[in-house]
Amino acid sequence: MSIAENLEAVRVRIADAASRAGRDAGEVELVAVSKTWPASMVAEAFEAGQRAFGENKVQELIEKAPALPEEIRWHLIGHLQKNKVRKVLPVCASVHSIDSIDLARRVDRIAGEEGLTVEGLLQVNVAGDDAKFGFTRDEVRGVIDEVAGLEQLAVRGLMTVPAYDPDPEKVRPHFARLRELRDELASASGWQLPELSMGMSHDFEVAIEEGATLVRVGSSIFGQRDYGTG
Ligand SMILES: *Cc1c(COP(=O)(O)O)cnc(C)c1O
């Protein structure tokens, strides 16, 4: 199957999942995760109408973006090291992986210095597993007022990356927990937190049923990645 056909198949699955949940498919944005794949494949997806792309590494993003159309909205979905903030902000529209209060403050300050605004999502470790990155739910409750009040970093919602489980039903409770946390924060703080970034190739349908507004899908569009571990 071509990238265009894969994209179409994913869009159909998004629409079906939304309709099962009684949601409008237009509420769900597909972020095509192009990490490890060359710019030529991103261009192919762009030709097929895709506009939002996700990368998890700053270096790869800043190398790929200049070769590609400016209409692309790049989403940084992997951990952002503090010393790379200034480099990445000019090329990315949204940072899904705001995972500490220090990072939030720094992104806000540097965006201000560079005359930019950037959208951000707070990454939450809802499973409470030993994932390396992400706020705990209690930490988010403690920082929401400060981060939502930042001017140059526009916090739009929450994101999570649960540990991989081949059975999407096992992941569903984590997605539900992220939505519940968002609802709780929004009503307690009065901040609008419309976005929920959750769901990847093997579990995005369940994520949509649980309220995802951004799904991050890589291998179902571009194919299995080869990290060269062999
Ligand atoms: C790689 C990645 C994805 C996409 O994973 P697929 O299984 O290829 O769809 C989504 N989110 C994050 C944070 C990733 O690093």
The ligand as a Tripos MOL2 file, in Angstrom:
@<TRIPOS>MOLECULE
LIG
   15    15     1     0     0
SMALL
NO_CHARGES

@<TRIPOS>ATOM
      1 C1          6.7950    6.9730   17.7240 C.3       1 LIG1
      2 C2          5.7400    7.6190   18.5130 C.ar      1 LIG1
      3 C3          4.3950    7.5350   18.1200 C.ar      1 LIG1
      4 C4          3.9150    6.7540   16.9120 C.3       1 LIG1
      5 O1          4.0270    5.3720   17.1210 O.3       1 LIG1
      6 P1          3.4430    4.3190   16.0850 P.3       1 LIG1
      7 O2          3.3020    3.0870   16.8910 O.co2     1 LIG1
      8 O3          4.4710    4.1850   14.9990 O.co2     1 LIG1
      9 O4          2.1720    4.8290   15.5730 O.co2     1 LIG1
     10 C5          3.4640    8.2040   18.9010 C.ar      1 LIG1
     11 N1          3.8270    8.9150   19.9950 N.ar      1 LIG1
     12 C6          5.1010    9.0230   20.3810 C.ar      1 LIG1
     13 C7          5.4260    9.8210   21.6040 C.3       1 LIG1
     14 C8          6.0980    8.3810   19.6660 C.ar      1 LIG1
     15 O5          7.3740    8.4930   20.0700 O.3       1 LIG1
@<TRIPOS>BOND
     1     1     2 1
     2     2     3 ar
     3     2    14 ar
     4     3     4 1
     5     3    10 ar
     6     4     5 1
     7     5     6 1
     8     6     7 2
     9     6     8 1
    10     6     9 1
    11    10    11 ar
    12    11    12 ar
    13    12    13 1
    14    12    14 ar
    15    14    15 1
@<TRIPOS>SUBSTRUCTURE
     1 LIG1         1 GROUP 0 **** ****
